[in-house]
Amino acid sequence: MNILTKCKTEVFSDESTIWRYMDFSKFVDMLDSSCLFLPGLTILKNIDPYEGSLVPFDPNYKNGESSEIVRESNEEISDNILVSCWHINDVESAALWKLYSRSNEVIAIRSEVSKLVSAIEHPDQYHNASIILTAVEYGHEKVRNKYKDNFNGISGDDIVFTKRRCFEHERELRLAIYNDGSSLPLSPDKTGLLLKVNLEDMLSEVIISPEAPLWILDLVKRVTQKYGFSYKIRQSTLNKLTF
């Protein structure tokens, strides 16, 4: 597998801190499988219908129109790309804690760009599929202008790594695998890829929601130890007064 990290020096470097926010059940599943789950862009369309879409790049889009051919091509593009979404930030994000706070059982895992890349195991199992890690660009105008005279030549990277400005708060670093038809290790429900990783190398810290009761912190510590890991685990102090 060809691992290509496209560093945008104004956004991130190998040492940049990155975060994944998830609920408790997904955290346990990650510990149990030692895998990152990469859903297809089709799944992410439930959150943003423009994920993997050519429509915002269509020169006619600014006029509220787009060609039928462009709209029909969306599904095919989305089905062939699998992604893992991370948040680039030196500190926790209050916005993302709230976004994931359907319950108090929310967990953030902290890592670094270089740790994520080095933690990917057994690359031979992905055959000729390629993986790209880069920051998401927000706003389609710049890319749309670049291809206004050659829309058919639009880059797949631009489609995968460009989102609308309304998602700019995500500050997303995206790990994407382009499925070239190889036999990839898909999840049992076929909705995404199970990417084998070395969790001991990948994770720097596990942080519990600032709103979680203390028993959640104790439960996360017990479950993590049961799987043989010794991460630093603490509760977020984001909402605690320091004076």
N, C-alpha and C positions, 0 to 999 in steps of 0.2 A: 504494500500500500504506500502510495506517495503522500507523505504528510507535508503540507505546505502551510506555513504560518506567514500570513501577510500582515506585517506589523505596520500600523499607522502611528508613527512616532508621536503625533500630536494627540493621540487618543490612548494608546497603551504601549507597553514594552513587555519583555519577558518577565520582568519583576513585578508587573502590575497585579494588584490584589483583585480577585474576582469572587463572585458570590453566586450561589444557587439557593433560591427559596423554595421550600416544598412542605407538604404536610407530613405528619408522622408516618403514615402508612407507606408513602413513597420513600422516606428515609430508610425504613426497615427493609423494604424491598431492595434498595440499593445495597445495604449491608449483606443481605441474604444472597444476592446474586453476584456481588462484586461487579456490577454493570451499571453504566449510565444508559438510560432509556432515551433514544433519539426518535421522537415522533416524526412522521412525514409531514410536510408542509400542509397537506390536506387536513390533518387534524388541527393545526394551528389556525386554519381558516375559521374555526368556530369562535376564535377570539378576534381575529382580523381577517375579514373576507378578501383583503387585498394581498395576503401572504402568497408569494410565488406567482403573482398575477402580472400579466403583460399590460393590462388595461391602463395603469397610471403612466406607462411609458409611451403609449400611443400618442402621436402628435395631435390627434383630434381630441384627446382627453380634456384639455383645458377648455374646450368648447362644450363639454358635457356629453361628448360622443366618443365611441370607440367602435372599431370594425367588428363585425360578427366573427371573423376569422380569429382575431385576437382573443375575444371572449371564449371561444371554443377551445383554444389551446391551453387555457389555464390549468385544467385538471391534469392533463398529461405531464406538464412541467412539475406540478406539485407532487405527484405520485413518485417521482424519481429522485427526490431530495429529502434527506433525513437530517434533523438538526438537534443540537443541544444548545440551550440559550443560557448565558451567564450575564451577570451584572458587573460592570467595571466601576469600581469605586474604592477609595482608600478606607471608607467608613461604611457602616450599615446605612440602609435606605429606609427612612420612615415611610415613604410612599409604598415601597414593596412589602414591608411588613403589613401595611393596611390592605394592599391588594390581595395578599394571600390569607388574610385573616378571616376566612369563613368560620374558623374555630380558633381556639387558643393553642392548638397543637401544631404550630408552625415552626419550622426549623430552617436555619440558614447555615449552609456549609461554606467555609472560607478556604480559598486556595490561591494559587498564583498561575499566571499564564504558562510559565515554564513547567510547573508541576503537572498541570493538566496534560500538556503535550507528552511529557515523559512517562505519564502513568498509563498511556494506552498500550495494552498488551496484545501479543500475538498478531501482529499486523498481517501475517501471511493468510489468515483466515478471511481477509477481505479481498483477496485476489487482486484484481486490477482497479478496484474502486479507489477514488481519490478523496482525500479529506482536506478541507480548507478551514482555517481558523482566522477570522478577522472581525473587525468592528463593523457594526451596522451603520449605514449612512441614513440620515433622516431627511426626507424631502426628495421628491422625484424630479424636481425642475432641472437640476444640474445634469442628471443622466438623460433626461428627455431631450434637452438641448443638444447633447453630445450626439444623439442618434436621430436627430430630426430629418437628416437627409439620407439616412440609411437604417431605417427601422428594422429591417430583416437581419442586420448585423449585430443586434443587441447581445451583450454578453450575459451568459448564465449567471456569472458572479453578481452582476448588477441586479438581476432579478431576485436573487437569494438574499443579498446583503443590503437592500434598500427598503426602507419602510416609511410610512407617512409621518409627518412631523408631530402628530398628536401622540405618538409613542416615544417621543424623545426622552421622557423621564426614565425609560428603561435602561439607557446607556448600555446597550447590549453588545456583548462579545458572542459571536455565533460560531459554533463548530458544526460544519456541514459535511455530510458524506454524499457524494454523487453516485447514485446506484446505476451502474452501467449494464445491469442485467446479470451480474454475478450472483452466486448463491450466498446471500448474506444471512447472518444469524438473527432472524426476525423474532419479535415477541410472539407468544402463543396466539394472540388475537390478530397478528399480522399488521398491526397499526404502526409499528416502528421497529427500530434496530436495537438490539442489546449489545452495547459496546463494552467489551471486557476491559476493566481498568484495575490498576493496583491502588486500592483505596488508601492503603497505608502511606503511599508516596503522594497521593493526590491531595488529601485533606490536611489543612493546617489547624482548623478549629471548627467546632460545632457549637452553634449559638441557638438558644431557645427564645421564643417570642417574649418580648417584654411584658406581655399581658398574660402569659401562661402561669397557672398555679404551680407551686413548688413541687407537687407530686409529679408533674410532667417532666421537670428537670431530673428528678430521681429516676423515673421510668426510663428516660433516654440514656442515662448513665448505665443502668442495669442492662438494658438491651444491647448497648454498644459493647460492654464488657463481655456479654454472653457470646458475641460474635468474634471475640478475641482482639478487639481494637482498644487502643489506649489514647484516644484523642483528648485534647483539652476540651472540656464541655462546660459551658457556663450559660447563665441567663443574660439576655441583653439588658443593659442598664440605660437604654435610650430614653426611657420615660422617668428615670429617677433624678430627683433634684440633688445637686451637689453642694448646696449651701444651707 
